[in-house]
Amino acid sequence: MRLSILQLISACRLIAACTLLSVFSFGVEAQTPKAAAGTLRAGRDASKAAPTRAALDARVRAEVAAFRGKVSLYAKNLDTGEVYELGGDDRVRTASTIKIAVMVEAFARVAEGKAKWDDELQLTKEKKVSGSGILTEFGDGLKLTFRDAVTLMMILSDNTATNLVLDVLSADAVNARMAALGLKDIRLMRKIGGGGESAEGKIEANKRFGLGRSSPREMVALLEMLERGEVLSPAASKEMLDLMKREQGRNGIWRTLSQSTKATKSGALDALRADVGLIYHPRGRIALAITCDDMPAVEWTPDNPAYLLMSRLSEIILYGLGK
């Protein structure tokens, strides 16, 4: 049996399990509110930006102080160069946001002629993994293309599709690609659910990150490279961002700004929510990465406290860094 991606998406809407699509993954270390001081660097006009910087920092810190958990974030206005960060270099758990790096390696393989988008992958019982996605609802023996699997990985955060893609790529190849882009924090440790461990994943100090590791600063750097057409080629960069613009189940950053175009990837774990994205807004193209971790209570709802915090912070940052 072979289904196109359009048929898979149509089937998705008929399956109650699609409600699991809000399952994402994120991570950060514990931190007291007093330690959550932010830093903002001015872009074009530091003298005019100074009052705005102080107000932005005060508003962000007030929101973070009321949150039970650790928050790390980095934001940049790609039009002005202005930056705000709070723990921007913290190494955090990625959950599903690491799938951006997997996507980049997939596009690179095709660009280099080492894989084809219409290469056939087969779903088996052994390859199904729990969590977000819809492929667990389909029968064993389903055939789909490499492009289908990458698409499901990004727009539905499908865990089984991610592992099918990694069977082609390998975690070490993903990490080598990130290193080639000058990114030292973004690393994939293994496949979802275990297996396929990378060299980084075998390092004891990295075990605490689970699936992957990143920093908010590097996730924003990767978004900026994509937006500027610097990853593989301008055409490939645009195609990857177009894929991110179709993500479903957006509960975190800019959740109330439905009229604005956004390219995003989110992730979630019991104690963690993370979001990485770029918004195209009249006030500027704002790239943002936020991780909220160490939450004391498990709450798998769209109104998880971290989602609500990320929504508020994303709008505060949009208007604080905007033109």
N, C-alpha and C positions, 0 to 999 in steps of 0.2 A: 504493500500500500504506500502511495506517495502523495503527500499533500503539499500544496504551495503555501507560502507564508500567509497569503490572504485567507486561505481556507482554515489555517490554524487559528488565526485571529478571530474569524467568524465563529469557530468552534469554541473558542475561549469564552465568548459572550454567552454561550449556552450552558456553561459549566459553573456551578455554584462555587467551585473551588477558586474561581477567579478573584474572590474576595481576599485571597491570600496575597494578592499582588501588592498590598500595602506592607508586606513583610520585607524590610530592608535591613541593612546592617551598618553600625557605626561604632566609634570608640574613643575614649580619652582617659587620663589618669585623674585621681581625686585631687581637688584643690579647694582651698577655702576662698570665700568671696574676697577677702582682703588681698589675696595674691593675684586677683584677676585684673590687674591694671593693663590697659590697652595702650598701643602705640600707633600714632598716625603720622605718616610722612606726607608732606605737601608735594604737589606736582608742579604745576606751572607758576602759581602765584602764592608763595608762602605767606605773605603779609595779609592777603585777603582771606586765606584759609584758616588762619590761627583761631579766630573765635569759633568757627564751625568745628574745628578739630576738638576743642575743649568740650563743646556741647555734645558732640558725637560720642566722645569717650565717656562722658558722664552718663549719658543715656544707656550706652551698652553695659557699663559696669553696674548700673542700677538694676537692669534686667537680669544680669548674670548673678548678682548677689542674692536674688530671690529664688534662684534655681537650685534644686537639690541634686548636685552632680558637678562634673567638671566640664568646662566649655573651652574649646580651642577653635580659633577662627582666623581666617586671613581673607581680605577683600581688596580688590584693586579696580579702579576706574580705568579701563583700557584706553579711554579717550584723553584723559588728563594725566594719567600716571599716578594719581593720588592713591595712597594705600592706608588701610587700617588693619591692625592685627592685634590679637589677644592670644598669646601662646601659638603664634603662627608657625614656629619651628618645632612644636611638640610632636613627637612621634606617636601616632594614634592608630588604633585598630580601624581597618577600612570597612569591614563587612563587604557589602556588594559594590561599594564605590570603586574597588579595585578592578571591576569589570571594564572600566574605561581603559586601563592599561592592556587588558586582554584584547579589547577591540582594536587598539592601535597595532598590536602584533598581528592580529588577523588580517588587517588591511595591508600591513607590510608584506606578509607572505604572498598575498595575491599580487601586489605591485611588483614583487621580485620574481614572479612566475613560479613560486614554489608551492602554490596552491591555487585552486580555481574556485570561484564562487559557486559553480554548479557541481562541485565535488559532492558525492553522495555519502551521507552519514546514516547509520542505522541505530534506532532506539531498541534497547533490550531491557529486560527486567533488571539485570545487574547494574545498568547504567543510570537507573532512576534514583534521584536523591530528593529528600524532603525539602520543604521550605517553599520559597516563592516560585511561581511558574505554573505552566499547564501541562507540560509533557508527561508528568506522572499520570495524567488522566487518559492518555492515549495508549493504544494497544502495543504490545511488543512486536517488533518487526517493522514499525513505522520507518519509512525512509524520508529524509529531508535533506536539503542542500546545506552546504557550509554557510551560505548567506542566510538561509532561514534560521540556522542555529545562532548566528551572531545577532540577527535581528531580535530573536526571542530573548537572548541574553540582555540586550540593552533596553528594549521597550517594555518587557514584562519581568525583567530581572530573573529569568528562568534559570534555576540552579542546574537542572539536568542539561539544558542546552549549553550552559557554561562549561560543564565537564566534557561534553561532546566536542566543543571547540578546543579545550585544553588537550584532549587526546590527540588532536592534530598538531598543536603548537608546542606544548610543554611549558611548565612554570618557569624553568630556567631561561627559555627563549624570551618570555615576556620580560623578565628581569634584565636580560642583556639589552633588550630594546630600550627600556627605561634608562639604563646606564648610558647608552649611546646618545640619548637625548639630553644627557647631563643631569639626570634626576637620580639622586642617591638615596632618597627616603622611600620612594614608591617601590615596594617589593611584594611579589606574590609568594606565599609560603607553600601552597599545596592546592590540590583540587578541593572542591566543596565536599565535605563529609569525610575527607581523608584520601590518601593516596597521591601519587604524582608529586611527591615532595621535592621542592627545589633545594639547591645548596643553601640558600638563605634560611629555608624552613627547617633545616637540620641543625642550625645553630641554637643552642639552648636558650639564649637570651631573646630569641625571636618567637619562642613558643607562645608567649603571652599574647601575641598579636592575633593568633588564630589564622584566619584565611590570608590576611594581608596587612601591610604596614604602609603608612604614608605620613605626610605632614600637610597641614592646610596650605602652607606656602607653596609646596611643590604641586599640589593638585591645581592651584590657581595658575601656576606657571605652565602646566600642561594645557589647561584651558586656553591660556593666552597664546601658546604656540599654535593650537588648533585654529583659533580665531584669526590669527595672522597668516594662516596657510603654510606654516613651517614644519608640519609633521607629514613626512613623505612627499606631499605635493599640495599645492593649493586646492586641487580638485578632490584629493583624498581627504584633506582636512575638512573641507566643506561637507563632504558626504558623511563623515563621522559626526560632525555637529548636527547635521540634519537628522541623523538617527537619534541623537540625544534629545532633539526637540520633540520626539514622538514618545518619550517615556510616559507610561501610564501610572496612576496612583500617586500623584504629587501631593504630599501632605505636609511638607516642610517649608523650605525657602520659597518666598513669594507666592504662597498658596492662594492669597486673596487677589492677586494681580492676574486674573484669567485673560485679560485682553492683551497682555504683553507676551511677546515671544520669548521662550526660555529653552535653553539646552541644559538638561540636568541628568544626574544619576544619584540615586539615594541608596541607603543601606540601613539595616537594622539588626540588632541583637536584643536579647532580653533587657540588658541594662544600657543599651546604646542606640543612638540614632545619629546618622550622618547624612550630609547632603553636599553635593558639589554641583555648581551650576553657573551659567552665564545668562544674564537677562539683557534684552535689547529694549532699552527704554529711552524716552526723550531726554532724560537726565544723563544718559550715558550707557555704555556697555559695561556693566558691573559683573566681574567674576568673583565668586564667593565660595569658600569651603568652610563648613562648620561641622564639628564633631561634638556630641554631647554624650558623656559616658558616666559610669558609676552611679546610675540612678538607683535608688534604694528599692523601688517597687517595679514589678513587671506589669506593663499595661499595653496590650496589643490593640490599640484603637487609634483612629485618625486624630484623636485629640490627646494623644500622649503628651505629657508636659514638655518633652523635648521638641516635638513637632511645633507646638504652640510658641515655644521660645524662639525656635529657628525662624518661624514666620515673622514674629515681631522684630527680631534682630535684622532679618534680611531687608525689611522695609526701612528700619532706622538707618541702616548702612546705605541703602539706595539713595535716600534723601540727604544723608550726611556726606556721602562722597560724590553725589550727583552734581552736574553743572548747574 
